Amino acid sequence: MNLEAASITERTPVAQTEFLTLGGPGSEPLQLQNGECLDPVTVAYQTYGTLSPDRDNAILLFHALSGSQNAAGYNPSVPGVEDLWTEECRIGWWDDFIGPGRALDTERFFVVCANYLGGCYGSTGPSSIEPATGKPYGSRFPRISLCDIVDAQMRLVDSLGIGRLHATIGGSLGGLLALTMSTRYPDRVRIVIPIACSHEVTILQRIHNFEQVYAIESDPCFLGGDYYDGPPPRKGLALARMIAHKTYISLKVMENRARGEVVRREEDLKRYEITHPVESYMLHQGQKFVDRFDANTYIRIMEAWQRADLVADTGAKDIVEVFSQCRDQRFMIFSIDSDVCSYPEEQDSLERILKRSEIPVQHITVHSEKGHDAFLLEPELFTPYLSYTLKEK
């Protein structure tokens, strides 16, 4: 461990990824929503705190699109994903929210966070080895749905002996997964906390998501998803990240951050000369992302997001009926006033639906200049409300 890592672990406990195998000898394979089976499936996860004797203090936490199971602590490595597990991954993405006395108080709660099915941080995904061929799945990895991701994680919950979760929480796409979990398994969770998300895929999100998929598939190195024997589609994935990144933080924050960027000419730009720090900043965001993420995973999760439909997934006649089965749950919705990825109007709509479904709901609007990513960056704005809600019985 280097000196920097040693100084980090002085204030942050070391975390370790564990693995659950679904399918294989003596275990039921994972049935996907499209009728296919994946067998076997690995789910990479981390836990924090201690499960109570009654197993009634568990919180299932869903990460955002490009997050991982490392929600808190310092995790120096994950077996099998060393090439993607960069320094940016090693500190838990919600490290300031999870721990003794924090919003998710590990002296009271047992927190579980798993890498998505289709992911690239230890759970089975397109870069995993396909048993039948001995090669990465690549283009052969099946299309998955948000329901499939939730089902895999609920199999993990089952393996831990947890019948009903105290809460499920997620931000951004993770918030939509929390809603999927709450409506797909309505008897298995008490408190639902979606942060900066919508209950549906908005037109603007569809456009942004499609642009990102198109950017990746247009890269000559993508090869239909079978690029693992050669150079990955770095340019396409970098462009996808730039398209997304501009919705994650406010323009003011972006401008302030860009002041520290070096203006330089990028070798990929043959004729255009970079003339402003924000251009260099965006290029940097794209380029550092490709070092830690897999393009096929990005596309498969994007496809799952684009196909999300709570009404169709539950067989209900409308969205009010979907949530009517959740009347034994309580909701705490978070909006961020400067969010341009999931606008506050989307959470207003969700609140109205929940009230029509006769579900207890509280709705907090966080005032921040940092945009969508405020839920990752400013624990002081969320912790009082999270702590209060989670302490309720």
C-alpha positions, 0 to 999 in steps of 0.5 A, spaced: 500 500 500 502 506 498 503 512 502 497 516 499 492 509 500 495 509 507 493 516 509 486 514 506 485 508 510 487 512 517 480 515 516 476 510 511 476 503 513 478 498 508 472 495 504 472 488 501 468 485 495 464 479 496 461 474 491 455 470 490 454 465 485 447 464 482 446 458 478 451 452 477 450 445 481 445 445 486 442 453 485 437 455 480 439 459 474 437 467 473 431 467 469 431 474 465 425 477 463 426 476 456 425 468 457 433 467 457 437 464 462 444 466 465 447 460 468 452 461 472 451 469 474 456 472 479 453 478 483 459 482 486 457 486 493 459 489 499 456 490 506 457 495 512 454 494 519 451 488 522 445 484 520 440 484 527 438 478 530 431 479 527 434 481 520 430 487 520 435 492 519 438 491 512 438 497 507 439 495 499 443 501 496 443 502 488 449 505 485 448 510 479 449 508 472 457 508 472 458 506 480 460 500 483 459 495 489 464 500 493 459 504 496 464 506 502 471 505 505 477 504 501 477 498 496 484 497 493 482 492 488 477 487 486 479 480 483 478 480 476 477 487 474 484 490 476 484 493 469 478 498 470 479 498 478 482 505 478 484 510 483 477 513 482 473 507 484 477 505 490 474 510 495 467 508 496 462 513 492 458 514 498 463 514 503 461 520 507 454 517 507 455 510 510 458 509 517 458 510 524 453 516 526 452 518 518 446 518 514 446 510 513 449 509 520 452 502 521 451 502 528 444 501 527 443 498 519 446 493 515 447 496 508 448 492 502 450 495 495 451 490 489 454 491 482 449 491 477 448 485 473 451 486 466 456 491 470 464 491 469 466 491 477 465 483 478 458 482 477 457 478 470 457 482 464 459 482 457 466 482 459 465 476 463 468 469 461 462 465 457 463 458 460 461 455 453 466 459 449 472 461 454 472 468 451 468 474 454 461 474 452 461 481 448 456 481 443 453 475 446 451 477 452 443 478 453 439 484 453 437 485 460 432 489 464 432 493 470 427 488 473 433 483 471 438 487 475 433 487 481 431 480 481 439 478 481 440 483 487 434 480 491 437 473 490 443 476 494 438 479 499 435 472 500 442 469 500 443 473 506 437 471 510 433 477 509 426 477 508 424 484 508 428 490 507 428 496 512 429 501 506 432 501 499 435 507 497 438 509 490 440 516 486 439 517 479 438 511 475 439 507 482 433 511 484 429 508 478 432 501 480 429 502 487 422 504 485 423 498 480 424 494 487 419 497 491 413 495 485 416 488 483 417 486 491 412 490 494 412 486 501 419 486 502 421 493 503 418 498 508 422 505 506 423 507 499 428 513 498 429 515 490 434 521 489 434 525 483 430 520 479 424 519 475 419 514 475 419 513 468 424 515 462 423 522 460 424 524 452 430 528 454 433 522 458 431 518 452 435 523 447 441 523 451 441 516 452 441 514 445 446 519 443 451 516 448 449 509 445 450 512 438 457 515 440 459 508 442 457 504 436 459 509 431 467 508 434 470 503 429 473 499 434 467 497 437 466 491 432 459 490 434 461 489 441 467 484 440 473 488 441 476 484 447 482 482 443 484 489 440 483 496 442 477 498 446 472 503 443 475 509 447 473 515 443 466 513 442 466 511 450 469 518 451 464 522 447 458 518 451 461 520 457 462 527 455 454 527 453 452 525 460 457 529 464 454 536 462 447 534 465 451 531 472 453 538 474 451 545 473 454 550 468 457 554 474 461 548 477 463 546 470 466 553 469 469 553 476 473 546 475 475 548 468 479 554 470 484 549 473 485 545 466 490 545 461 488 548 454 492 543 449 491 540 443 488 533 443 491 528 438 484 525 436 482 532 433 486 533 427 483 540 425 480 543 431 484 547 436 482 547 443 481 554 445 478 554 452 479 550 458 472 547 458 473 544 452 480 541 455 476 539 461 470 535 458 476 531 454 479 530 460 472 527 463 471 523 457 478 520 457 479 518 464 472 515 464 474 510 459 480 507 463 475 505 468 469 502 465 467 497 459 463 500 453 459 494 452 456 494 460 455 502 458 450 500 452 447 494 456 445 498 462 443 504 457 438 499 454 435 497 460 434 504 462 431 506 455 426 500 456 424 501 463 416 501 464 413 500 471 406 499 468 408 494 463 413 490 468 408 489 473 402 488 468 398 494 471 393 498 468 396 505 469 402 508 474 397 509 480 395 502 480 402 500 480 404 504 486 397 502 489 400 495 491 405 499 495 401 502 501 405 498 506 411 502 504 413 509 506 417 514 501 422 520 501 423 523 495 429 528 494 429 533 488 435 537 487 433 544 485 439 545 480 438 538 477 438 538 469 439 530 468 432 529 472 429 535 473 425 537 479 418 537 476 419 529 475 419 528 482 413 533 483 410 528 478 412 522 482 409 525 489 402 526 486 402 519 483 404 516 490 399 521 493 393 518 488 395 511 490 394 513 498 402 512 500 405 516 505 410 520 502 415 526 504 418 530 498 425 534 500 428 539 495 435 540 496 438 547 494 445 546 491 449 549 486 452 543 484 446 540 480 445 532 479 451 530 482 449 534 489 447 527 492 454 524 491 458 531 493 454 534 499 452 529 504 450 535 509 444 537 505 441 530 505 444 527 512 439 530 516 433 528 512 436 521 511 437 520 518 430 522 520 427 517 515 431 511 516 430 512 524 422 511 523 419 504 524 
